[in-house]
Amino acid sequence: MPELMKKPHTNRIQLTFSGPSRNKAKAIKALMELGFEDASDLIPWREAFPSHDENNEPGICLSGARAREAMTQKELSKLTGIPQRHISEMENGQRPIGKKNAHKLAKVLNINYRVLL
């Protein structure tokens, strides 16, 4: 009988170097041979999505989960008993979701209620 095993953590680091620009290609090649990846073309997600409002992450999660289930606010309202107007306000960050509503919404949307808090 196979045993359940925890997957080992992958320890990842990010390195920053300075030096002569003429040796950049050699340095990248040497590090890639050691298993490193060139991340110089990556940008932080906050720069990629400047319009993202960190204060409304629960509302964004609610909207995304509802869209994933192909459900309108009105349909979600009927299934949870939460007024459609309140759902809209929650998605737009104008109303807190609250633990009680998070449980109702999560059950219908098949997600963990904690992402809505």
N, C-alpha and C positions, 0 to 999 in steps of 0.2 A: 504494500500500500504506500503510495507516494506521500511524503511528508510536505506539509505546507512550510515554505521558507520565506523569510522576508527578503525582498530584493535589496541587494547592497546599495547603499547610497553612492551616488556618483559625485565625487569631489571635483568641482570645477573651479578654476581660477581664471582671472583675467589679468594679463600682463600689460604694462605700458613701458616702452623703451624710448630713449632718445639717442641719437647718434648720427653718423654721416648718412645723408640721403642716398648716396651711391650704393650703400650696402643694404638698403631696405629689402630688395628682392631676395638677396641671399639669406637675410635674417628670417624672412617669412618662410622661405623654402626649408630652412633648417628646423624651424619650429613646427612646420606642418609634418615633417618627417618624424617628429616626436609625438604627433597626435594632436597638436594644437590646430585651431581653425582661425582663419583670418576674419576678424570681426570689425575691420576698419570701415566697412560700408554700412554697418548697422547704426540705427539711430534709436534713441530712447522712445518708448511708445508714447510718452507724454508729448514729445515733439511731433510725432506723427499724427496725433489726435489732439490738437490744441483746444478744440471746442469741448473736449470731455470735461464734465463737471464732477470732480471727485466727491462733492457733497451729495451727489445724486446717484451713486453707484447702485443702491438698492432699487431705485426706480428704473434704471437702465437694465438691471437684471430681470426685473418684473416684465418690462416691455419685451426683452429678448426671449424670455421663457414663454410668454404669451404668443409671440410670433412663431416660435419653434413649434408650438402646438397648433398653429394655424387657427387661432381663436381671436375673436373680436373682444373688445372691452365689454360689450353688451352680453356676449355669451358667457364670459368669465363672471360677470356680475350675477347672472342667473344661477350659475353653478355654485357660487360662494355666498350669495346673499349680501355682498358688498355693493353699494350703489355704484353704477357706472361712472358717475361724476367723481366719486372718491378714487376709483381706480385710475382715472385720468390724472387726477391731482397727485396721486402717489407716483405715477410714472414720470411726471414732470417735476418732481421734487417739491411740490407745494404742500404736501401732506405726508407726515411720517406713516410708515406702514404699520408698525406696532407688532408685538409678538402674536397676539390673537389673530389678527388678519394675516400675518405671515404664515401661520399654520394652515389657515383655510386656503390661501392662495397656493401654497406649496403642495398641498394634497392634490388639488385639481391640476396643477401644472407639472406634477411629477418631478419636483426638485426638493432640495433640502431647504427648510424654512430659514436657516441661518444666512443664506445668501441674500435674503430680503431684509435683513436687519442692519 
